[in-house]
Amino acid sequence: MPNAQILIEWANSLGFDLVLRPRDLPTYTRRVVAESRGKQGPRQKRFRLENRRRSGR
């Protein structure tokens, strides 16, 4: 999360502490994660190919 540091500094400047606490994921989020697990292999292959292309191999 690229803006996490900015968020923390902003909250601190206003006199707040940012506290994250674990909790259960919403039902919709759990369903999306479960449905996308089958796509993990093809995505990893695509990411490997893109990394090779970027590095010039």
Backbone as a printed PyTorch tensor [residue, N CA C, xyz], in Angstrom:
tensor([[[  0.8540,  -1.1740,   0.0000],
         [  0.0000,   0.0000,   0.0000],
         [  0.8990,   1.2370,   0.0000]],

        [[  1.0170,   1.9180,  -1.1280],
         [  1.9700,   3.0160,  -1.2360],
         [  1.6520,   4.2240,  -0.3700]],

        [[  0.3920,   4.4510,  -0.0470],
         [  0.0450,   5.6410,   0.7240],
         [ -0.1350,   5.3690,   2.2070]],

        [[  0.2620,   4.1880,   2.6590],
         [  0.1060,   3.8450,   4.0800],
         [  0.9190,   4.7920,   4.9570]],

        [[  2.1460,   5.0800,   4.5510],
         [  2.9940,   5.9720,   5.3510],
         [  2.3750,   7.3600,   5.4440]],

        [[  1.8260,   7.8520,   4.3500],
         [  1.1790,   9.1730,   4.3570],
         [ -0.0270,   9.1640,   5.2840]],

        [[ -0.8080,   8.0970,   5.2350],
         [ -1.9720,   7.9930,   6.1130],
         [ -1.5590,   8.0000,   7.5740]],

        [[ -0.5330,   7.2430,   7.9100],
         [ -0.0510,   7.1840,   9.2970],
         [  0.4440,   8.5590,   9.7480]],

        [[  1.2390,   9.2150,   8.9050],
         [  1.7570,  10.5410,   9.2610],
         [  0.6350,  11.5670,   9.3900]],

        [[ -0.3550,  11.4860,   8.5080],
         [ -1.4950,  12.4050,   8.5710],
         [ -2.2610,  12.2220,   9.8790]],

        [[ -2.5410,  10.9590,  10.2260],
         [ -3.2580,  10.6860,  11.4790],
         [ -2.4470,  11.1690,  12.6780]],

        [[ -1.1450,  10.9270,  12.6670],
         [ -0.2940,  11.3770,  13.7740],
         [ -0.2800,  12.8930,  13.8810]],

        [[ -0.2670,  13.5900,  12.7470],
         [ -0.2420,  15.0480,  12.7780],
         [ -1.5280,  15.6280,  13.3560]],

        [[ -2.6050,  14.8640,  13.2780],
         [ -3.8810,  15.2950,  13.8590],
         [ -4.0540,  14.8130,  15.2980]],

        [[ -3.0240,  14.1190,  15.8190],
         [ -3.0680,  13.6580,  17.2060],
         [ -3.7120,  12.2940,  17.3680]],

        [[ -3.7940,  11.5100,  16.3050],
         [ -4.3830,  10.1760,  16.3690],
         [ -3.3200,   9.1100,  16.1600]],

        [[ -3.5410,   7.9590,  16.7580],
         [ -2.7500,   6.7720,  16.4690],
         [ -3.5930,   5.8870,  15.5720]],

        [[ -3.0080,   5.4320,  14.5160],
         [ -3.7100,   4.5320,  13.6030],
         [ -3.4940,   3.1080,  14.0920]],

        [[ -4.5770,   2.4240,  14.3850],
         [ -4.5100,   1.0660,  14.9090],
         [ -5.2810,   0.1450,  13.9780]],

        [[ -4.6180,  -0.9020,  13.5170],
         [ -5.2660,  -1.9010,  12.6800],
         [ -5.4430,  -3.1540,  13.5140]],

        [[ -6.6220,  -3.6900,  13.5000],
         [ -6.8690,  -4.8990,  14.2720],
         [ -7.4860,  -5.9550,  13.3650]],

        [[ -7.1070,  -7.1980,  13.5830],
         [ -7.6320,  -8.2590,  12.7210],
         [ -9.1320,  -8.4760,  12.9400]],

        [[ -9.7920,  -8.8710,  11.8820],
         [-11.2040,  -9.2280,  11.9710],
         [-11.5230, -10.1580,  10.8140]],

        [[-12.6850, -10.7520,  10.8380],
         [-13.0850, -11.6500,   9.7620],
         [-13.3530, -10.8620,   8.4870]],

        [[-13.0320, -11.4810,   7.3620],
         [-13.3260, -10.8500,   6.0810],
         [-14.8280, -10.9000,   5.8190]],

        [[-15.3540,  -9.8980,   5.1230],
         [-16.7680,  -9.9420,   4.7550],
         [-17.0480, -11.1470,   3.8460]],

        [[-18.2670, -11.5880,   3.8350],
         [-18.6630, -12.7570,   3.0490],
         [-18.3290, -12.5860,   1.5770]],

        [[-18.5980, -11.4200,   1.0260],
         [-18.3310, -11.1820,  -0.3930],
         [-16.8370, -11.3490,  -0.7000]],

        [[-15.9930, -10.7920,   0.1510],
         [-14.5490, -10.8830,  -0.0550],
         [-14.0820, -12.3260,   0.0010]],

        [[-14.5790, -13.0860,   0.9740],
         [-14.1990, -14.5030,   1.0670],
         [-14.6260, -15.2560,  -0.1880]],

        [[-15.7960, -14.9420,  -0.7180],
         [-16.2810, -15.6110,  -1.9340],
         [-15.4020, -15.2700,  -3.1320]],

        [[-15.0270, -14.0070,  -3.2740],
         [-14.1690, -13.5940,  -4.3900],
         [-12.8180, -14.3000,  -4.3070]],

        [[-12.2480, -14.3910,  -3.1220],
         [-10.9630, -15.0680,  -2.9440],
         [-11.1000, -16.5410,  -3.3050]],

        [[-12.1440, -17.1740,  -2.8140],
         [-12.3450, -18.6000,  -3.0940],
         [-12.5450, -18.8500,  -4.5830]],

        [[-13.2780, -17.9740,  -5.2490],
         [-13.5460, -18.1570,  -6.6760],
         [-12.3200, -17.8810,  -7.5380]],

        [[-11.3800, -17.1010,  -7.0470],
         [-10.2220, -16.7430,  -7.8640],
         [ -9.0260, -17.6710,  -7.6420]],

        [[ -9.1370, -18.6230,  -6.7360],
         [ -8.0010, -19.5110,  -6.4640],
         [ -7.6070, -20.3340,  -7.6770]],

        [[ -8.5520, -20.7170,  -8.5060],
         [ -8.2470, -21.4820,  -9.7020],
         [ -7.4490, -20.6970, -10.7340]],

        [[ -7.4430, -19.3780, -10.6080],
         [ -6.7230, -18.5250, -11.5480],
         [ -5.2840, -18.2690, -11.1090]],

        [[ -4.9050, -18.7860,  -9.9510],
         [ -3.5830, -18.4990,  -9.4050],
         [ -2.4590, -19.0080, -10.3030]],

        [[ -2.5650, -20.2320, -10.8010],
         [ -1.5210, -20.7960, -11.6660],
         [ -1.2960, -19.9810, -12.9290]],

        [[ -2.3640, -19.7160, -13.7020],
         [ -2.1800, -18.8910, -14.9020],
         [ -1.6300, -17.4960, -14.6010]],

        [[ -2.0400, -16.9120, -13.4880],
         [ -1.5310, -15.5800, -13.1450],
         [ -0.0480, -15.6330, -12.8240]],

        [[  0.3630, -16.6470, -12.0580],
         [  1.7850, -16.7660, -11.7370],
         [  2.6120, -16.9500, -13.0000]],

        [[  2.1190, -17.7470, -13.9400],
         [  2.8280, -17.9500, -15.2030],
         [  2.9430, -16.6310, -15.9550]],

        [[  1.8500, -15.8860, -16.0160],
         [  1.8650, -14.5930, -16.7080],
         [  2.8530, -13.6330, -16.0470]],

        [[  2.8670, -13.5850, -14.7090],
         [  3.7900, -12.6930, -14.0050],
         [  5.2400, -13.0880, -14.2640]],

        [[  5.5260, -14.4000, -14.2910],
         [  6.8860, -14.8560, -14.5880],
         [  7.2970, -14.4310, -15.9960]],

        [[  6.3880, -14.6190, -16.9570],
         [  6.6930, -14.2260, -18.3290],
         [  6.9150, -12.7170, -18.4490]],

        [[  6.0990, -11.9400, -17.7710],
         [  6.2640, -10.4860, -17.8150],
         [  7.5720, -10.0610, -17.1680]],

        [[  7.9400, -10.7040, -16.0610],
         [  9.2100, -10.3750, -15.4020],
         [ 10.3900, -10.7050, -16.3040]],

        [[ 10.3290, -11.8510, -16.9820],
         [ 11.4040, -12.2060, -17.9160],
         [ 11.4980, -11.1950, -19.0580]],

        [[ 10.3310, -10.8060, -19.5780],
         [ 10.3220,  -9.8370, -20.6770],
         [ 10.9290,  -8.5020, -20.2240]],

        [[ 10.5720,  -8.0760, -19.0200],
         [ 11.0930,  -6.7970, -18.5150],
         [ 12.6020,  -6.8470, -18.2610]],

        [[ 13.0690,  -7.9840, -17.7860],
         [ 14.4960,  -8.0940, -17.4780],
         [ 15.3310,  -8.3750, -18.7150]],

        [[ 14.7030,  -8.6340, -19.8490],
         [ 15.4100,  -8.8440, -21.0930],
         [ 15.9190, -10.2530, -21.3170]],

        [[ 15.4040, -11.2260, -20.5770],
         [ 15.8350, -12.6170, -20.7400],
         [ 15.0760, -13.2880, -21.8420]]])
